[in-house]
Amino acid sequence: MILIVTYDLRGAAGSYEEFFDTLKSQDSWSHYLRSTWLISTDKGPKEMFEELRPFLRSGDHLLIVRLSNKREDREGWLPKKAWEWIRRNEGE
């Protein structure tokens, strides 16, 4: 499954190293939008949230949702490599 992880972090960018390391440690990931990552994982949104929660600070915002595996449920303007990553990982 693919999770969409999108956030608004209020602190200095360099102070969230563990947050980003946790995202990068997942099975596979794509990061073509500034505050949004696509994560290929067996984990559900709640489990992913619990991994990231310790690195959040007051005023931060985080949303994690499953990306539908139905192509008609999504649309966008992304680089070709991003769409290829989605197609490769959507069935996992």
Buried (B, 14 or more C-beta within 10 A) or exposed (E): BBBBBBBEBEBEEEEBEEBBEBBEEBEEBBBBEEEEBBBBBEBEBEEBBEBBEEBBEEEBEBEBEEBEEEEEEEEEEBEEEBEEBBEEBBEE
